[in-house]
C-alpha cells in the first residue's frame, strides 16, 4: 500500500445517453474514515461506487484507490472489498460453502479464515444452513463476512442496512463500528440519515449526481448554527414579539405551539427574553436545538437553491477550519 488516500475521485462523470447519473464528483476518503456517501435514492451513489470498484468505466474523470486506477489493473483493488447493492450467493448452498467458493478465488489464507469471519459477523451457528433460508439481515452479514475474507483495508458498502428491521439495523451499525475500530476504512452509501449520523465522521451529500457538500459532519453542523425552541403562554403575542425583535431570525411554527428561531448572538437572545416577559408572553420553554443531519440534508438536497446553500456551507466550513487553533 502507498500513502495515497484510500479513495480519491476527481471530476467523475457517468452518462447514459442524455442522462447524467454522476456529474463531476470530487471526493476524498482518508485513512481511518467512516465516510458516508449520502443522498436520495437515484442520486447516483451506486453508480459512483461501481466506478470506484472498476465495475463500470467513467465517461470522464479519474478514480484512484490507494493511488491506483482500478480500470487499469485488478491489482488496484488489493486490500479492497465490499458489495454494491445486495450481496449475491448460491441459495441452495450453505453459508460456509458459499464462503469456501469465494475464498478459493481470493487465495492466500482466505480458506483458513472462514470460521473467523463467520464469528465476526455472528453467523457461526448458521454457517451450515442453506443461504436460501437466511433472513435479509443474515445475507447482508454474510456479505460482510465474504468481504472480510480478503483482510481489507478499505470496505465499500452500498446501503448495508436497507431493508433491515430495527434490530437488524442496530446490529449492522454495531458491526460496521467494530470493523472501523479495528482500523478498516469504510465508505458506505446510504439514504438512512440515522445510520450515517451515528457511524460517520465525514460525509459527502449528493443531489442529482452532484456533490453539494463534502467534509466533516461536525463542521457541517457548526455552519448551521444553533436554533432555539420557544413555548410561551401566548403564542401569537410571542410570535409578534419575535418578528419585531432585532437580531432574531427565522421564526416559524404557526399553529404548532412552538416557535423556532436563530438569535444573532447571546445579547439578542437576552433582549428577546426580556421583551417576551414585558409583553406578557411568559416563557414556558426556551431550549437550544442543534441542527440534525436530517435538517442539513433536506436543506442541501431540496429546492432550487441547493447549490447556493452548499457553497455557503462549504465556505463557512473552510472558515471554521482556518480559524481553528493549531
C-alpha positions as CSV (number, residue, x, y, z in Angstrom):
1,X,0.0,0.0,0.0
2,X,1.1,3.6,-0.6
3,X,0.5,6.6,1.5
4,X,-2.2,7.7,-1.0
5,X,-5.8,8.1,0.2
6,X,-7.9,5.0,0.1
7,X,-10.3,6.7,-2.3
8,X,-9.6,9.9,-4.4
9,X,-12.1,10.8,-7.1
10,X,-11.8,13.9,-9.3
11,X,-14.2,15.2,-12.0
12,X,-16.1,11.9,-12.1
13,X,-18.8,11.7,-14.7
14,X,-21.1,8.9,-15.9
15,X,-23.7,9.4,-18.6
16,X,-26.1,7.0,-20.2
17,X,-27.3,8.7,-23.4
18,X,-28.7,12.0,-22.4
19,X,-29.0,11.1,-18.8
20,X,-26.2,12.2,-16.5
21,X,-26.1,9.8,-13.5
22,X,-22.9,11.2,-11.9
23,X,-22.0,14.8,-12.6
24,X,-18.3,15.9,-11.9
25,X,-18.0,14.3,-8.5
26,X,-14.9,15.2,-6.4
27,X,-14.3,13.4,-3.1
28,X,-11.5,12.1,-0.9
29,X,-11.8,9.3,1.7
30,X,-9.0,9.5,4.2
31,X,-7.4,6.6,6.1
32,X,-9.5,5.8,9.2
33,X,-12.6,7.5,7.9
34,X,-16.1,6.1,8.2
35,X,-17.2,8.1,5.2
36,X,-20.9,8.5,4.4
37,X,-21.9,8.9,0.8
38,X,-25.4,10.3,1.4
39,X,-28.2,11.1,-0.9
40,X,-31.8,10.3,-2.0
41,X,-32.5,7.2,-4.0
42,X,-31.5,7.8,-7.6
43,X,-28.9,10.4,-6.7
44,X,-26.0,8.5,-8.3
45,X,-24.5,6.8,-5.3
46,X,-24.4,3.2,-6.5
47,X,-23.1,4.3,-10.0
48,X,-20.3,6.1,-8.2
49,X,-19.4,3.1,-6.2
50,X,-19.4,0.9,-9.3
51,X,-16.8,3.2,-10.9
52,X,-14.7,3.2,-7.7
53,X,-14.6,-0.6,-7.8
54,X,-13.8,-0.7,-11.6
55,X,-17.1,-2.4,-12.4
56,X,-18.1,0.3,-15.0
57,X,-15.9,2.8,-16.9
58,X,-16.3,6.5,-16.2
59,X,-17.4,8.8,-19.0
60,X,-14.9,11.3,-17.7
61,X,-12.8,11.9,-14.6
62,X,-10.4,9.8,-12.5
63,X,-10.7,7.3,-9.7
64,X,-7.7,6.3,-7.6
65,X,-7.9,3.6,-4.9
66,X,-4.8,3.8,-2.8
67,X,-3.3,5.7,-5.6
68,X,-4.1,3.2,-8.4
69,X,-6.6,3.2,-11.2
70,X,-9.0,0.2,-10.9
71,X,-9.6,0.4,-14.6
72,X,-6.0,-0.4,-15.4
73,X,-5.4,-3.4,-13.2
74,X,-7.3,-5.7,-10.9
75,X,-4.3,-5.3,-8.6
76,X,-5.5,-1.8,-7.8
77,X,-8.2,-3.4,-5.7
78,X,-5.8,-5.3,-3.4
79,X,-6.9,-4.6,0.1
80,X,-10.4,-3.5,-1.1
81,X,-13.7,-5.4,-0.5
82,X,-17.4,-4.8,-0.2
83,X,-20.6,-5.1,-2.1
84,X,-22.7,-3.0,-4.4
85,X,-26.5,-3.3,-3.9
86,X,-27.3,-6.7,-2.2
87,X,-24.6,-9.4,-1.9
88,X,-25.3,-12.5,-4.0
89,X,-24.9,-16.1,-3.0
90,X,-25.9,-19.6,-4.2
91,X,-29.2,-20.0,-2.2
92,X,-29.1,-23.9,-2.4
93,X,-25.6,-24.0,-0.7
94,X,-25.0,-23.3,3.0
95,X,-23.2,-20.1,4.1
96,X,-19.9,-21.8,4.9
97,X,-19.8,-23.4,1.4
98,X,-20.5,-20.1,-0.3
99,X,-17.6,-18.6,1.6
100,X,-15.4,-21.5,0.7
101,X,-16.0,-20.9,-3.0
102,X,-15.2,-17.2,-2.6
103,X,-12.1,-17.9,-0.6
104,X,-10.8,-20.2,-3.3
105,X,-10.9,-17.1,-5.6
106,X,-9.1,-14.9,-3.1
107,X,-6.4,-17.5,-2.4
108,X,-3.7,-16.8,0.3
109,X,-5.0,-17.7,3.7
110,X,-8.7,-16.9,2.9
111,X,-9.9,-20.5,3.1
112,X,-8.5,-20.8,6.6
113,X,-10.3,-17.7,7.8
114,X,-13.9,-18.8,7.1
115,X,-14.7,-19.7,10.7
116,X,-13.1,-16.5,11.9
117,X,-15.2,-14.2,9.7
118,X,-18.4,-16.1,10.5
119,X,-17.7,-15.5,14.1
120,X,-17.0,-11.8,13.5
121,X,-20.5,-11.4,11.8
122,X,-22.1,-13.6,14.4
123,X,-23.2,-16.3,11.9
124,X,-21.2,-19.2,13.4
125,X,-24.3,-21.1,14.4
126,X,-26.0,-20.7,11.0
127,X,-22.9,-21.3,8.7
128,X,-24.2,-24.8,8.0
129,X,-27.7,-23.6,6.9
130,X,-28.7,-23.0,3.3
131,X,-28.5,-19.3,2.4
132,X,-32.0,-19.6,0.8
133,X,-33.3,-19.8,4.4
134,X,-31.4,-16.7,5.6
135,X,-33.2,-13.5,6.5
136,X,-32.2,-10.4,4.6
137,X,-30.1,-9.2,7.6
138,X,-28.2,-12.6,7.7
139,X,-27.4,-12.3,4.0
140,X,-26.1,-8.8,4.5
141,X,-23.9,-10.1,7.3
142,X,-22.7,-13.0,5.1
143,X,-21.8,-10.4,2.5
144,X,-19.6,-8.6,5.1
145,X,-18.1,-12.0,6.0
146,X,-17.2,-12.6,2.4
147,X,-15.6,-9.1,2.2
148,X,-13.6,-9.8,5.4
149,X,-12.0,-12.9,3.9
150,X,-9.7,-10.5,2.0
151,X,-8.4,-8.8,5.1
152,X,-9.5,-5.4,3.6
153,X,-8.0,-2.1,4.4
154,X,-11.0,-0.4,2.7
155,X,-14.6,-1.5,2.8
156,X,-17.1,-0.1,0.2
157,X,-20.7,-0.8,1.3
158,X,-23.8,0.1,-0.7
159,X,-26.9,0.7,1.5
160,X,-25.8,-2.0,4.0
161,X,-28.8,-1.5,6.3
162,X,-31.6,-1.1,3.7
163,X,-34.4,-3.5,4.2
164,X,-33.4,-4.5,7.7
165,X,-35.7,-4.3,10.6
166,X,-34.8,-2.0,13.6
167,X,-32.9,-4.8,15.3
168,X,-31.0,-5.7,12.1
169,X,-30.1,-2.1,11.5
170,X,-28.7,-1.8,15.1
171,X,-26.7,-5.0,14.6
172,X,-25.3,-3.8,11.3
173,X,-24.3,-0.4,12.7
174,X,-22.5,-2.1,15.6
175,X,-20.7,-4.4,13.3
176,X,-19.5,-1.6,11.0
177,X,-18.4,0.4,14.0
178,X,-16.4,-2.5,15.3
179,X,-14.7,-3.0,12.0
180,X,-13.8,0.7,11.8
181,X,-12.4,0.5,15.3
182,X,-10.2,-2.3,14.1
183,X,-8.6,0.1,11.6
184,X,-10.6,-0.6,8.4
185,X,-11.5,2.5,6.4
186,X,-15.2,2.4,5.5
187,X,-17.1,4.1,2.7
188,X,-20.8,3.5,2.8
189,X,-23.5,4.9,0.7
190,X,-26.9,5.4,2.3
191,X,-30.1,7.3,2.3
192,X,-30.7,6.4,6.0
193,X,-29.8,9.6,7.9
194,X,-29.7,8.0,11.4
195,X,-27.3,5.4,10.1
196,X,-24.9,8.0,8.7
197,X,-25.2,10.3,11.7
198,X,-24.4,7.5,14.2
199,X,-21.5,6.0,12.2
200,X,-19.7,8.5,10.1
201,X,-17.1,11.2,10.9
202,X,-17.1,12.6,7.3
203,X,-19.8,12.8,4.7
204,X,-20.5,13.7,1.1
205,X,-24.0,14.7,0.3
206,X,-25.1,14.2,-3.3
207,X,-28.1,15.5,-5.2
208,X,-28.9,14.6,-8.8
209,X,-25.4,13.3,-9.4
210,X,-23.6,16.3,-7.9
211,X,-21.8,16.8,-4.6
212,X,-23.4,19.6,-2.6
213,X,-21.3,19.1,0.5
214,X,-18.2,17.2,1.4
215,X,-16.4,17.4,4.7
216,X,-16.5,16.8,8.5
217,X,-20.0,16.0,9.8
218,X,-19.3,18.2,12.8
219,X,-18.2,21.1,10.6
220,X,-21.5,20.8,8.7
221,X,-23.5,21.0,11.9
222,X,-21.5,24.0,13.1
223,X,-22.2,26.0,9.9
224,X,-25.9,25.7,10.6
225,X,-25.6,27.4,14.0
226,X,-27.9,26.7,16.9
227,X,-31.6,27.4,16.8
228,X,-33.9,27.7,19.8
229,X,-37.2,26.2,20.6
230,X,-39.7,28.6,22.4
231,X,-43.0,28.0,24.0
232,X,-44.9,30.6,25.9
233,X,-48.4,31.2,27.5
234,X,-49.4,33.3,24.5
235,X,-48.1,32.0,21.1
236,X,-49.5,34.8,18.9
237,X,-48.1,37.6,21.1
238,X,-44.8,35.8,21.3
239,X,-44.7,35.5,17.5
240,X,-45.2,39.2,17.1
241,X,-42.5,40.0,19.7
242,X,-40.0,37.7,17.9
243,X,-40.8,39.3,14.5
244,X,-40.2,42.8,15.8
245,X,-37.1,42.0,17.9
246,X,-33.7,42.9,16.3
247,X,-31.3,40.0,15.9
248,X,-34.0,37.3,15.8
249,X,-34.4,35.4,12.5
250,X,-36.3,32.5,11.0
251,X,-39.3,32.5,13.4
252,X,-41.8,29.9,12.5
253,X,-44.2,27.3,14.0
254,X,-47.6,28.8,13.4
255,X,-50.3,26.5,14.7
256,X,-47.8,24.1,16.4
257,X,-47.5,25.8,19.8
258,X,-43.7,26.0,19.2
259,X,-41.6,28.9,17.8
260,X,-38.2,28.2,16.5
261,X,-35.7,30.9,15.8
262,X,-32.0,31.8,15.5
263,X,-30.6,34.6,17.5
264,X,-27.8,36.7,16.1
265,X,-25.9,36.5,19.4
266,X,-26.4,36.0,23.2
267,X,-27.3,39.6,23.6
268,X,-30.2,39.3,21.1
269,X,-31.4,36.2,23.0
270,X,-31.3,38.0,26.3
271,X,-33.2,41.0,24.9
272,X,-35.8,38.7,23.4
273,X,-36.4,37.0,26.8
274,X,-36.9,40.5,28.4
275,X,-39.2,41.6,25.6
276,X,-41.4,38.5,25.9
277,X,-41.7,39.0,29.7
278,X,-42.6,42.7,29.3
279,X,-45.2,41.8,26.7
280,X,-46.9,39.2,29.0
281,X,-45.8,36.2,26.8
282,X,-44.3,34.3,29.8
283,X,-41.8,31.7,28.8
284,X,-42.7,28.0,29.4
285,X,-39.7,26.6,27.4
286,X,-36.6,28.1,25.8
287,X,-34.1,25.5,24.8
288,X,-31.2,25.3,22.3
289,X,-31.5,22.8,19.4
290,X,-28.5,21.8,17.4
291,X,-29.2,21.1,13.7
292,X,-29.6,17.4,12.9
293,X,-28.2,15.7,9.9
294,X,-31.8,15.4,8.7
295,X,-32.2,19.2,8.8
296,X,-29.0,19.8,6.9
297,X,-29.7,17.0,4.4
298,X,-33.1,18.5,3.4
299,X,-31.7,22.0,3.3
300,X,-29.0,20.8,0.8
301,X,-31.0,18.5,-1.3
302,X,-34.4,20.1,-1.7
303,X,-35.4,23.3,-3.6
304,X,-33.8,25.2,-6.4
305,X,-31.2,26.9,-4.2
306,X,-29.3,23.9,-3.1
307,X,-26.1,24.8,-4.9
308,X,-26.0,28.3,-3.4
309,X,-26.7,26.8,0.0
310,X,-24.0,24.3,-0.5
311,X,-21.5,26.9,-1.4
312,X,-22.4,28.9,1.7
313,X,-21.9,25.8,3.9
314,X,-18.6,24.9,2.3
315,X,-17.3,28.5,2.6
316,X,-18.3,28.6,6.2
317,X,-16.8,25.2,7.0
318,X,-13.5,26.4,5.4
319,X,-13.5,29.5,7.6
320,X,-14.1,27.3,10.7
321,X,-11.1,25.1,9.8
322,X,-8.9,28.1,9.0
323,X,-9.8,29.9,12.3
324,X,-9.4,26.8,14.5
325,X,-6.3,26.9,16.7
326,X,-3.5,24.6,15.6
